[in-house]
């Protein structure tokens, strides 16, 4: 089956996720810069989650651009990823509103890790459907960056209970690693 509907659905869900996250931001009470200070944990959590959701959207866009079709397994794998991404507004608010307490930071990390696992499952299903000699499979390669990211998320979850700031720093590190556009797909598409 064609991939157009899954792309459109994914775009819509990601747009809704970002909209829900921004609606969690509340207007500060006060007219000076000091009124913004109590909101920094919520705003920082929002920025981190916006970047993470944007990274997934960007990678999904590039990935679906290189594949020819989808099947039921790919649709379910994509829904699995969208499910974990759809929890991002809740885990973001939980972390920000609780000022980066250890348990909320760990829960946020669990959501990030489950998004990474779901993304890997989607990659596996697409590779199985299209084969190992396709543009998609060559672009994904061994996906070292994805495997390293998952390991870092797991470390961040565990280290959050040593210091929640270590966990937050690791989540920021992973987002920073992925923030630069992933050229694997673009290089092969241009050829």
N, C-alpha and C positions, 0 to 999 in steps of 0.2 A: 504494500500500500504506500501511497505517497507520504511525504514528510511534512507537507504544508500545514496540515491541521495541528500536528504536534508542536510545530514551531509557533504557530499563532496562539495556541493554548498556553504554552510555556511563557511566551511574552506577556500574555494577559495575567497569569498567576504572579509572575515576578512584579509586574506593575502594581498589582493589588498588595503584595507583600510590602513593597516600598511605601505605598500610600498608607497602609495601616501603621507602619513604623513612624512616619512623619506625623500622623495624627496623635501619637503618644506624646509629642513635644508640646508642652504647655507654655502659654504666654507668661513671662515673668511678671511678678507684681512689684512694681516700682519703676522709676523712670531714670535711674542712673545705672552705671555699669555694675555696681554692687548687687543689683537685683539679679544679675546673670550668674553670679558665683555659685549659689546653691544648685543651679541647674547643670553645672559642668558634668557630673557623672552621667546624667541622662543624655546630654548632647554628645558626649564622647562615645557612649555606647551606641547611639544612633549612627554616628559617623562610621564607626568600626563595622557595624552591621550593614550599612548602606554599601560600603566598599566590598564586603564579602558577598552580598547578594549581587552586586554589580559584576564582580569577578565571575561568579557562576553564570550569570546571564551572558556575559561576553564569551566565555568558554563554550557554553551551549550553542550560542549563535555560530561560532566558528566550527564547532563539531558537526552540527546539523548541516552546515553548508557543504561539508565534504562527503556526506553520505547520500546515497541515492534513494533509499526507501527505509521504512520502519516495519516492524511486525508487532504482534501482541506482546512479546517479551520486552521489546524496547519500550513500548507504551507503558507497561507496568513499571519498568525500571525508571523511566522518566517521572512517572507519578510518585514513585518512592522518593526520588530526589526532591520533587516539589513538596511532598509532605514534610520532610525535614526542614526545607527552606521556609515553609509556611509557619513553622514554630519559631522562626527567628524573631518576629515582633514580640512574642511572649518572653523568650529568654533574654532578649535585649532589655525589655522593660524591667524584668526581674533583676538583672544585673545592675542597671543604672539606678533604679529607684532604691536599691539596697546598698548603694555606694560601694559597690565592688566587694561585698562580703564574700568570704570563701565559697560557701555553698552556691550562691547565684553565679559566681564566676565559673565554678566547676560545671554547673548545669549548662551554662552558655557553651563551654568547651565541649561537653557531650553532644550538644546540638551541632556544633561545627564538625566534630568527628563523624557523626552519623551522616551529615551532608557529604563529607568526603568519601565515606564508605559507599553511599548511594551513588555518587558520581562514578566511582570505580566500577560498580555493578553495571551502570549504564554503558560505560566504555566497553566492558566485557561483552555485554549483549550486542552492542553495535559491531564489535570486532567479529563476534561469532556469526552475525548475519551477513557481513560484507566480506569476510575473509582477511587473511593476513597480508595480502599483496595489494591492498587498495590504498588510495590516497589517505583515507581516514586512518588505517592501521599504521602506515608509515609516519603520519604526523604524530600520532599518540606515542609511538615507539614503546619504550619500556616504562614511560611515565614516572621517572625517578622523582620529579618534582611533586607529583601526587602522593607517592609513597612516603617521601620525606615529610610532607605536610601532615599526613595522618599520624606519623610517628611523633611529630612535634605537638599536635593536638593532644595526643594521649599523654605525653610528658607534661604538657601544660595543665591538664586536668589533675594529674597526680601532684605536681608541684604547687598547685593552688593551695593545697593544705599545708604547705611549708610557708608560703607567702602568696596571697592572692595577686600581688603585683607581678610575681614571676609568671603566673598563668596569663595575666593580661598582656604582659610583654611578649610572651610566646605567640599569643593569638595575633598581636600586632605584627610580629615578625613574619608569620605565615602570610598575612594579608599583604605585607610589603613585598615578599617574594613573588606573589602573584600579581601585584598591582601593575608591574610593567607588562604591557600586552604580550601574550603568549604568541610567539612568531612561528611555532611549529606548523600550524595550519596554513597561515598566510604564505609561508615560503613555498609550500607544495602546491597551493592553489594558483600562485602566480606563474608556475612553470608551464 
